[in-house]
């Protein structure tokens, strides 16, 4: 049994899970997938293509003919982790192909690891396949290598990430993602719905909608309209969310929205979340990053902090059960003690349910590196600890108020002692909390949606009994 630690990096995807072992003599690839859920989706797409060509997937270095490392380059610490993973793969296997966000800097990677076979950037699937073909020629067996209709999934069978767009049009000074992944490129609405329908048909009970900027979905397509079933679907986040929420009854499917910027049209989503007949959860993941207007200006953030509290109140008026999660950066260049205290005071007013926090760090290529008045490391650490203490106190009080309530939960895991690790509608995988059931779980299976009564609460997690 594990609880959600307060210092968990708030951007990470779950650890990949791999399926059946490859057949004898089958050419086999290993995959190391680092970083966020969007990168995990890229890994799934690469492996789906490779699986269709007859490659097996190995869960360890020893069983792989070559290894693909899907890297993260969001922070310098993430770059260091990626370089370490590449080095480990070279040591343990020897044949390594690098892709992902850090792949946008091939010279930097080769400077540290000249033995790698190839480097490609993010979502360059064809180049990855070409590199694999060179290193490990395919040898498909048409009678054996049949690809499931849903492709290869690196998450547990009962939930899946659904990527609706790539790239981002914002120019936040601390972020280099637009340089690595390009401008916003939305998928057509009918293509997203087709993928979602297949996933639900294969038994997925929770779809986690992800992108760099979910609120902006369809803007680049001018919100075009495409045929879908007996009607049409507009490429707009409100229309897409409504259609996703109608794929199955609300007591059989969860739709969870991530990376939602607080644009005015987001308020159109709130009635969907309040509708008991629509599967869109009353959950918004919004990257506020800070609350003080001067810090937000220095970040070049596309949000008006002065109006955000009013928006939050309006959302909660429509949907009182709404869960709000966010991430913040403390110690941004120029952040004064007064600006940080403003953030703490804002947290008192906003009463966010789930919160993650980064200590600011320079990233090669980010414009924030050149800002004056960088904050000392010991001050960043102090502010991070004070921020997380504030967030923990809010979380603890909110969870205590849930004792005695009856909630629907999804079962993620059942250990050898029969303890079931579950999540409520307020909890996304990995980054939020859990609800634990320690009695009467004999008939439960992973992926079940069941009803529990909450009987105990902690700082980040709940405990309950089946009802």
C-alpha positions in Angstrom: 0.0 0.0 0.0 1.4 3.4 -1.0 0.1 6.9 -0.4 0.8 9.9 -2.6 3.9 11.7 -1.4 3.8 15.5 -1.3 7.1 15.9 -3.2 6.0 13.7 -6.2 6.9 15.4 -9.5 3.5 16.6 -10.6 4.1 16.1 -14.3 5.0 12.4 -14.5 3.1 9.7 -16.3 2.6 6.3 -14.6 5.3 3.7 -15.0 4.7 1.8 -18.2 3.3 -1.7 -18.0 4.2 -4.3 -20.7 2.1 -7.2 -22.0 2.8 -10.8 -23.0 6.4 -12.0 -23.6 7.6 -12.1 -27.2 7.5 -15.5 -29.1 10.8 -17.4 -29.7 13.0 -15.8 -32.5 10.8 -12.7 -32.7 12.8 -9.5 -33.2 12.2 -7.6 -30.0 12.5 -4.0 -28.8 12.7 -2.5 -25.3 11.2 0.8 -24.4 12.2 3.3 -21.7 9.5 6.0 -21.6 10.3 9.1 -19.5 8.4 12.2 -18.7 4.7 13.2 -18.9 1.6 11.4 -20.1 1.9 13.0 -23.6 5.3 11.3 -24.0 3.7 8.0 -22.8 1.1 8.3 -25.6 4.0 8.8 -28.1 5.6 5.6 -26.8 2.4 3.7 -27.2 2.1 4.9 -30.8 5.6 3.9 -31.6 5.2 0.4 -30.1 1.8 0.0 -31.9 3.5 0.6 -35.2 6.3 -1.8 -34.3 4.0 -4.4 -33.1 2.1 -4.3 -36.4 5.3 -5.0 -38.2 6.0 -8.1 -36.1 8.2 -6.8 -33.4 7.9 -8.1 -29.8 8.1 -5.9 -26.7 10.6 -6.8 -24.0 10.1 -5.6 -20.4 13.9 -5.8 -19.7 17.2 -5.0 -21.4 18.4 -8.6 -21.6 15.4 -9.7 -23.8 15.6 -6.8 -26.3 17.6 -6.7 -29.5 17.6 -2.9 -29.2 16.2 -0.3 -26.8 14.2 2.9 -27.6 14.6 5.7 -25.0 11.8 8.2 -25.2 13.3 11.2 -23.4 12.0 14.3 -21.5 13.6 17.7 -21.9 11.2 19.9 -19.9 13.7 20.7 -17.1 17.4 20.5 -16.8 16.9 17.8 -14.1 14.7 15.9 -16.6 17.5 16.2 -19.2 19.9 14.7 -16.7 17.5 11.9 -16.0 17.2 11.2 -19.7 21.0 11.1 -20.2 21.3 8.7 -17.3 18.6 6.5 -18.8 20.4 6.5 -22.2 23.7 5.6 -20.4 22.0 2.7 -18.5 20.5 1.3 -21.7 23.8 1.5 -23.5 25.5 -0.3 -20.6 22.8 -3.0 -20.3 22.0 -3.5 -24.0 24.4 -1.6 -26.3 21.9 -0.8 -29.1 20.0 2.4 -28.3 17.7 4.7 -30.3 16.8 8.0 -28.8 13.6 9.9 -29.4 11.3 12.4 -27.6 11.7 16.0 -26.4 15.4 15.8 -25.7 15.9 14.4 -29.2 15.4 17.9 -30.5 19.0 18.4 -29.3 20.9 15.6 -31.0 24.4 17.2 -30.7 23.9 17.5 -26.9 22.9 13.9 -26.6 25.8 12.6 -28.9 28.3 14.7 -26.9 27.4 12.6 -23.8 26.6 9.3 -25.6 28.3 9.0 -29.0 27.5 5.3 -29.3 23.8 5.7 -29.8 22.4 4.4 -33.1 20.1 7.3 -33.9 18.4 10.4 -32.5 14.9 11.7 -33.5 12.8 14.5 -32.1 9.3 14.3 -30.5 6.5 12.5 -32.4 8.8 11.7 -35.4 7.4 8.2 -35.6 8.6 7.4 -39.1 12.2 8.3 -38.3 12.0 6.0 -35.2 10.8 3.2 -37.4 13.5 3.7 -39.9 16.1 3.6 -37.2 14.6 0.4 -35.8 14.6 -1.2 -39.2 18.3 -0.5 -39.6 19.2 -1.8 -36.2 16.8 -4.8 -36.0 15.3 -5.9 -39.3 11.6 -6.9 -39.0 10.5 -10.5 -39.4 6.7 -10.6 -39.1 4.7 -13.8 -38.8 1.3 -13.0 -40.4 -0.3 -16.0 -38.6 0.9 -14.9 -35.1 1.6 -11.2 -35.0 -2.0 -9.9 -34.9 -2.3 -6.4 -33.5 -5.2 -5.7 -31.1 -7.7 -3.1 -32.5 -6.8 -0.7 -29.8 -3.0 -0.9 -30.4 -0.4 -1.2 -27.7 -1.1 0.4 -24.3 1.5 1.1 -21.6 -1.0 1.9 -19.0 -3.2 -0.6 -17.0 -6.1 -1.9 -19.1 -8.8 0.1 -17.3 -7.5 3.6 -18.0 -5.9 5.3 -21.0 -4.5 8.7 -22.0 -6.3 10.3 -25.0 -4.1 12.9 -26.7 -6.2 15.4 -28.6 -3.5 17.8 -29.9 0.3 18.4 -30.1 2.3 21.6 -29.5 1.4 24.9 -28.0 1.0 28.5 -29.2 2.0 30.1 -25.9 5.4 31.6 -25.3 5.8 31.2 -21.5 9.4 32.3 -20.7 10.2 29.3 -18.5 9.1 26.7 -21.1 10.8 25.3 -24.2 8.0 22.9 -25.2 6.8 25.0 -28.2 10.4 24.9 -29.5 10.5 21.1 -29.1 7.0 20.2 -30.2 5.9 23.1 -32.4 2.7 25.1 -32.5 -0.7 23.8 -31.7 -1.8 21.0 -34.0 -5.2 19.6 -33.1 -6.5 16.2 -34.2 -9.9 16.2 -36.0 -12.8 15.7 -33.6 -14.0 12.5 -35.3 -10.5 11.0 -35.2 -10.4 11.5 -31.4 -13.8 10.1 -30.9 -13.0 7.0 -33.1 -10.0 6.3 -30.9 -11.9 6.9 -27.7 -14.8 4.6 -28.8 -12.3 1.8 -29.6 -10.7 2.2 -26.1 -14.1 2.1 -24.4 -15.1 -0.9 -26.4 -11.9 -2.7 -25.3 -12.8 -2.2 -21.6 -11.2 1.1 -20.7 -13.2 2.7 -17.9 -11.4 6.0 -17.6 -10.1 8.3 -20.4 -7.6 11.0 -19.4 -7.8 13.8 -22.0 -4.3 15.4 -22.5 -2.5 17.9 -24.7 -0.2 20.9 -24.1 -3.3 23.2 -24.0 -6.6 21.4 -23.9 -8.7 24.6 -23.8 -7.2 25.7 -27.1 -8.2 22.5 -28.9 -9.4 23.1 -32.4 -8.2 26.7 -32.6 -5.7 25.9 -35.3 -8.4 24.1 -37.3 -10.7 27.1 -37.0 -13.1 24.8 -35.1 -13.9 22.8 -38.2 -16.8 20.4 -38.4 -16.4 16.8 -39.5 -18.9 13.9 -40.0 -19.4 11.7 -37.0 -21.9 8.8 -36.9 -25.3 10.1 -38.0 -24.3 13.8 -37.3 -21.3 16.0 -37.0 -18.6 17.0 -34.5 -17.0 20.4 -34.2 -13.3 20.5 -33.2 -13.9 22.4 -30.0 -13.2 21.3 -26.5 -16.8 21.8 -25.4 -18.3 19.8 -28.2 -15.6 17.1 -28.0 -16.1 16.8 -24.2 -19.8 16.4 -24.5 -19.4 13.7 -27.2 -16.8 11.9 -25.1 -19.1 12.0 -22.1 -21.9 10.3 -24.2 -19.8 7.3 -25.2 -21.1 5.3 -22.2 -23.3 5.8 -19.2 -21.8 8.0 -16.5 -21.7 5.2 -14.0 -19.6 3.1 -16.4 -17.1 5.6 -17.8 -15.0 8.5 -16.5 -13.7 11.3 -18.7 -11.0 13.4 -17.0 -9.7 16.7 -18.5 -6.1 17.7 -18.0 -4.0 20.8 -18.9 -7.0 23.2 -19.2 -6.1 26.9 -19.3 -8.7 29.1 -17.6 -10.0 30.8 -20.8 -13.5 32.3 -20.6 -15.0 29.5 -22.7 -14.0 26.9 -20.1 -17.1 27.9 -18.1 -19.1 26.2 -20.9 -17.6 22.9 -19.7 -18.9 23.2 -16.1 -22.5 22.3 -16.8 -21.3 19.1 -18.4 -19.4 18.3 -15.2 -22.5 19.0 -13.2 -24.7 16.8 -15.4 -25.1 13.4 -13.7 -25.9 11.8 -17.1 -22.7 12.9 -18.8 -19.4 11.0 -18.0 -17.2 14.1 -17.9 -15.9 14.2 -14.3 -16.2 17.3 -12.2 -12.4 17.6 -12.3 -10.3 20.4 -13.9 -6.5 20.2 -14.0 -5.4 23.9 -14.6 -1.7 24.9 -14.6 -2.1 28.3 -12.8 1.7 28.4 -12.1 1.4 31.5 -9.8 -1.1 34.0 -8.5 0.8 37.3 -8.3 0.1 39.4 -11.5 3.7 40.7 -11.7 5.1 37.1 -11.5 2.7 36.0 -14.2 3.7 38.9 -16.4 7.4 37.9 -16.0 6.4 34.4 -16.9 4.4 35.7 -19.9 1.5 33.6 -18.8 -1.8 33.8 -20.8 -4.0 34.1 -17.7 -5.6 37.0 -15.8 -5.0 36.2 -12.2 -7.2 38.9 -10.9 -10.3 37.2 -12.5 -9.3 33.7 -11.7 -10.8 33.6 -8.2 -14.1 35.0 -9.6 -14.0 32.2 -12.2 -13.4 29.5 -9.6 -16.3 30.8 -7.5 -18.6 30.8 -10.6 -17.5 27.2 -11.5 -18.2 26.0 -8.0 -21.6 27.7 -8.0 -22.6 25.6 -11.0 -20.8 22.4 -9.9 -20.2 22.4 -6.1 -18.5 19.0 -6.2 -15.8 20.1 -8.6 -12.2 19.1 -7.9 -9.5 21.6 -8.9 -5.9 20.5 -9.3 -3.0 22.7 -10.4 0.7 23.1 -10.5 2.8 26.1 -9.3 6.4 27.3 -9.6 8.1 28.9 -6.6 11.3 30.8 -6.7 10.8 32.2 -10.2 13.4 34.9 -11.1 12.5 38.1 -9.3 9.9 36.5 -7.0 9.9 38.6 -3.8 8.8 37.5 -0.4 5.7 39.7 -0.8 4.8 38.0 -4.1 5.3 34.6 -2.6 3.1 35.6 0.4 0.5 36.8 -2.1 0.5 33.2 -3.6 -0.1 31.7 -0.1 -2.9 34.1 0.5 -4.4 33.3 -2.9 -4.2 29.6 -2.0 -6.3 30.3 1.2 -9.0 31.9 -1.0 -8.9 29.4 -3.9 -8.9 26.3 -1.7 -7.6 24.1 -4.5 -8.2 20.4 -3.9 -5.0 18.9 -5.4 -1.7 20.8 -5.8 1.8 20.1 -7.2 4.8 22.4 -7.0 8.1 22.8 -8.8 11.1 24.8 -7.6 12.1 27.0 -10.5 15.2 25.8 -12.4 16.9 27.1 -15.6 16.3 25.2 -18.7 18.7 25.5 -21.6 17.0 27.7 -24.2 14.4 29.2 -22.0 14.0 33.0 -22.0 13.6 33.1 -18.2 17.3 32.2 -17.8 18.2 35.8 -18.7 15.8 37.4 -16.2 17.4 39.4 -13.4 17.3 38.6 -9.7 17.4 34.8 -9.6 16.3 33.4 -6.3 18.8 31.5 -4.1 18.4 27.7 -3.9 17.9 27.8 -0.1 15.1 30.4 -0.5 13.4 28.3 -3.2 13.6 25.3 -0.9 12.1 27.3 2.0 9.3 28.6 -0.1 8.5 25.1 -1.6 8.3 23.7 1.9 6.0 26.5 3.1 3.8 26.2 -0.1 3.5 22.4 0.3 2.6 22.8 4.0 -0.2 25.2 3.0 -1.4 22.8 0.3 -1.2 19.9 2.7 -3.3 21.6 5.3 -6.0 22.5 2.7 -6.0 18.9 1.4 -6.3 17.4 4.8 -9.3 19.6 5.7 -11.0 18.9 2.4 -10.5 15.1 2.8 -11.7 15.2 6.4 -15.0 16.7 5.2 -15.5 13.6 3.0 -15.7 11.2 5.9 -19.2 9.7 5.9 -19.8 10.4 2.3 -20.6 7.7 -0.3 -18.4 7.9 -3.3 -17.8 6.0 -6.6 -14.2 4.7 -6.9 -12.2 2.9 -9.5 -10.0 0.0 -8.5 -6.4 0.3 -9.6 -4.7 -2.5 -7.7 -5.3 -5.3 -5.3 -2.2 -6.5 -3.4 -1.4 -9.9 -1.9 -3.0 -9.0 1.4 -6.3 -8.1 -0.3 -6.0 -4.4 0.2 -7.5 -2.5 -2.8 -5.9 0.7 -4.0 -8.6 2.9 -5.6 -9.2 6.4 -6.8 -12.2 8.7 -6.4 -13.4 11.0 -9.2 -11.2 13.7 -7.5 -8.0 11.7 -8.2 -6.0 11.2 -11.4 -3.5 8.3 -11.6 -0.1 8.9 -10.0 -0.4 12.6 -9.4 -3.3 12.7 -6.9 -4.4 10.6 -3.9 -5.8 7.2 -3.3 -8.7 5.5 -1.4 -7.9 2.2 0.2 -10.3 -0.6 1.0 -8.8 -3.2 3.4 -11.8 -5.5 3.9 -14.3 -7.5 1.8 -12.3 -7.1 -1.5 -12.4 -10.8 -2.5 -14.9 -10.2 -5.3 -13.2 -7.0 -6.6 -11.2 -6.9 -9.8 -8.9 -4.2 -11.2 -10.9 -1.7 -13.2 -14.1 -2.2 -11.3 -16.2 0.9 -10.5 -17.7 0.4 -7.0 -19.4 2.4 -4.3 -17.7 3.0 -0.9 -18.4 4.9 2.3 -15.4 7.0 3.4 -14.6 6.2 7.1 -11.1 7.7 7.5 -9.1 10.5 6.0 -5.4 11.5 5.9 -3.4 14.3 4.4 -3.7 13.1 0.8 -5.6 9.8 1.0 -8.8 8.2 2.1 -9.9 4.9 3.5 -13.4 3.4 3.0 -15.7 0.3 3.1 -17.7 -1.2 0.3 -21.4 -0.4 0.2 
